[in-house]
Amino acid sequence: MKKINTLIAACALMLMTSISSVMADSSNFAGPYIGLQGSSVGVGIDGKQLGGADDVNATTDAPVGYTGIAAGVEAGYAVPLGSMFLLDIGASYIDGAATMTTHTSDPDAVGTIKLVVSQFYTGYIAPTIVLSDTASLYVKIARSEAKVDVTDRHVTNPGDLSGDTYAIGTRTVLPSGIFIRAEAGMTDYDNVKAQGLGTGDIPTTTTYEADPTIAYGAISLGFRF
C-alpha cells in the first residue's frame, strides 16, 4: 500500500513539474462549491476467523470482493495560492454499504457472521495546479471514516472504521460556475475486529478480523459560487 501511495504522489509531482510553465488564472477555480458524486466502488476485505468450539484454534481466511455504484455529496472551498496553485479543502459523504461474511469449513468452528460497512465520510485537502482557464489537476490526501455494524448479537461491535485516502483527479470549471470532477483513488482502512461474547454458539475465544481496502472511481457534477 505504501508503494502505491508513493507512486501516486510521484506521478502527480512529475505532472505538476512538467506543466509548471502553463499560464492560467487560479481565480477561475477559487471559492466555495458543492457537488453531487457518483462512484464505482470496489471493496477488498482480507479477513479471518480465529478460534472455534471447544477452544479449537481454527483459522479461516475470508477474502471478500465487492463492486457497486454509490451516490454521494461533497462541499469545499478552494483557496488560491498564487496564479497557478490552489489548496482545495472539503468533505464528502457517500451513502452505500459493503458486507463481509466469514465462512469456515471446520465443522467444530462457528458458522458465519456479517460485518456491514456503511456511511462513508471523508475530510480532505487537495493541492491543485491550474492547467488552463477551465482545467485543473489535483492530488487528494484525506482521512476517511465509516460505520461498522455486526449482524450477530453474540459478538462485540468493533466500532467505526478510520483510514487514509489518496487520490488523483481533474476538475473542469465552466464560465457559468458549473464544474465536472473526475477522480480515482484508494482508501486503506484500519483493521476491524469483533469477538464472541460467550453466548449462543460463539465462545469468547472466537475473534473475527478484517482489513478493508476500497478502490474507487468517481465523477462529480457541481457548482462553484
NORDA-V983356 format. One record per residue. N is the residue number from 1. D_FIRST is the distance of its C-alpha to the first C-alpha in Angstrom with 1 decimal. Layout:
BEGIN
n=N d_first=D_FIRST
n=N d_first=D_FIRST
END
This chain:
BEGIN
n=1 d_first=0.0
n=2 d_first=3.8
n=3 d_first=5.3
n=4 d_first=5.1
n=5 d_first=6.3
n=6 d_first=8.6
n=7 d_first=9.8
n=8 d_first=10.8
n=9 d_first=12.5
n=10 d_first=14.2
n=11 d_first=15.5
n=12 d_first=16.8
n=13 d_first=18.5
n=14 d_first=20.1
n=15 d_first=21.5
n=16 d_first=22.8
n=17 d_first=24.5
n=18 d_first=26.0
n=19 d_first=27.7
n=20 d_first=28.8
n=21 d_first=32.4
n=22 d_first=32.6
n=23 d_first=35.2
n=24 d_first=34.5
n=25 d_first=35.3
n=26 d_first=32.6
n=27 d_first=35.3
n=28 d_first=35.0
n=29 d_first=31.6
n=30 d_first=32.3
n=31 d_first=33.3
n=32 d_first=32.4
n=33 d_first=31.2
n=34 d_first=30.6
n=35 d_first=29.2
n=36 d_first=28.6
n=37 d_first=25.3
n=38 d_first=24.7
n=39 d_first=21.3
n=40 d_first=20.2
n=41 d_first=17.6
n=42 d_first=15.6
n=43 d_first=14.6
n=44 d_first=12.9
n=45 d_first=14.0
n=46 d_first=13.7
n=47 d_first=16.9
n=48 d_first=19.7
n=49 d_first=23.2
n=50 d_first=24.8
n=51 d_first=28.6
n=52 d_first=31.4
n=53 d_first=35.2
n=54 d_first=37.3
n=55 d_first=34.3
n=56 d_first=33.0
n=57 d_first=29.6
n=58 d_first=28.2
n=59 d_first=24.5
n=60 d_first=23.4
n=61 d_first=20.0
n=62 d_first=19.7
n=63 d_first=16.8
n=64 d_first=17.7
n=65 d_first=17.2
n=66 d_first=18.9
n=67 d_first=19.7
n=68 d_first=22.2
n=69 d_first=23.7
n=70 d_first=23.7
n=71 d_first=25.8
n=72 d_first=25.4
n=73 d_first=26.8
n=74 d_first=25.8
n=75 d_first=27.7
n=76 d_first=27.4
n=77 d_first=29.1
n=78 d_first=28.5
n=79 d_first=29.9
n=80 d_first=31.2
n=81 d_first=30.5
n=82 d_first=33.0
n=83 d_first=34.1
n=84 d_first=30.7
n=85 d_first=28.0
n=86 d_first=27.2
n=87 d_first=25.1
n=88 d_first=24.4
n=89 d_first=24.2
n=90 d_first=24.2
n=91 d_first=23.2
n=92 d_first=22.8
n=93 d_first=23.5
n=94 d_first=22.8
n=95 d_first=25.2
n=96 d_first=23.7
n=97 d_first=22.8
n=98 d_first=20.8
n=99 d_first=22.2
n=100 d_first=20.8
n=101 d_first=23.7
n=102 d_first=23.8
n=103 d_first=26.1
n=104 d_first=27.8
n=105 d_first=30.2
n=106 d_first=31.8
n=107 d_first=35.2
n=108 d_first=35.4
n=109 d_first=32.1
n=110 d_first=31.7
n=111 d_first=31.2
n=112 d_first=28.8
n=113 d_first=27.5
n=114 d_first=25.6
n=115 d_first=23.0
n=116 d_first=23.2
n=117 d_first=20.6
n=118 d_first=22.4
n=119 d_first=23.3
n=120 d_first=20.2
n=121 d_first=20.9
n=122 d_first=19.0
n=123 d_first=20.2
n=124 d_first=19.0
n=125 d_first=20.0
n=126 d_first=19.8
n=127 d_first=21.2
n=128 d_first=23.3
n=129 d_first=25.4
n=130 d_first=28.5
n=131 d_first=29.1
n=132 d_first=32.5
n=133 d_first=34.8
n=134 d_first=33.0
n=135 d_first=29.4
n=136 d_first=26.4
n=137 d_first=22.8
n=138 d_first=20.2
n=139 d_first=16.7
n=140 d_first=15.9
n=141 d_first=14.4
n=142 d_first=15.2
n=143 d_first=15.6
n=144 d_first=15.9
n=145 d_first=18.1
n=146 d_first=19.5
n=147 d_first=22.5
n=148 d_first=22.5
n=149 d_first=25.7
n=150 d_first=26.8
n=151 d_first=29.6
n=152 d_first=31.2
n=153 d_first=33.4
n=154 d_first=33.4
n=155 d_first=29.9
n=156 d_first=28.6
n=157 d_first=26.7
n=158 d_first=23.2
n=159 d_first=23.4
n=160 d_first=21.3
n=161 d_first=17.5
n=162 d_first=15.7
n=163 d_first=12.2
n=164 d_first=10.7
n=165 d_first=11.0
n=166 d_first=10.5
n=167 d_first=13.0
n=168 d_first=15.5
n=169 d_first=19.0
n=170 d_first=22.8
n=171 d_first=25.7
n=172 d_first=29.3
n=173 d_first=32.1
n=174 d_first=35.7
n=175 d_first=38.8
n=176 d_first=39.5
n=177 d_first=36.4
n=178 d_first=34.7
n=179 d_first=31.1
n=180 d_first=28.5
n=181 d_first=24.8
n=182 d_first=22.3
n=183 d_first=18.5
n=184 d_first=15.2
n=185 d_first=12.1
n=186 d_first=9.4
n=187 d_first=9.7
n=188 d_first=7.8
n=189 d_first=11.1
n=190 d_first=12.4
n=191 d_first=14.1
n=192 d_first=17.4
n=193 d_first=20.4
n=194 d_first=24.0
n=195 d_first=27.0
n=196 d_first=30.4
n=197 d_first=33.3
n=198 d_first=35.8
n=199 d_first=37.6
n=200 d_first=38.1
n=201 d_first=36.6
n=202 d_first=33.4
n=203 d_first=34.0
n=204 d_first=32.3
n=205 d_first=30.8
n=206 d_first=28.5
n=207 d_first=25.1
n=208 d_first=22.5
n=209 d_first=18.8
n=210 d_first=15.9
n=211 d_first=12.2
n=212 d_first=12.2
n=213 d_first=9.7
n=214 d_first=11.6
n=215 d_first=11.7
n=216 d_first=14.9
n=217 d_first=17.6
n=218 d_first=20.3
n=219 d_first=23.8
n=220 d_first=25.8
n=221 d_first=29.5
n=222 d_first=31.1
n=223 d_first=33.6
n=224 d_first=33.6
n=225 d_first=36.6
END
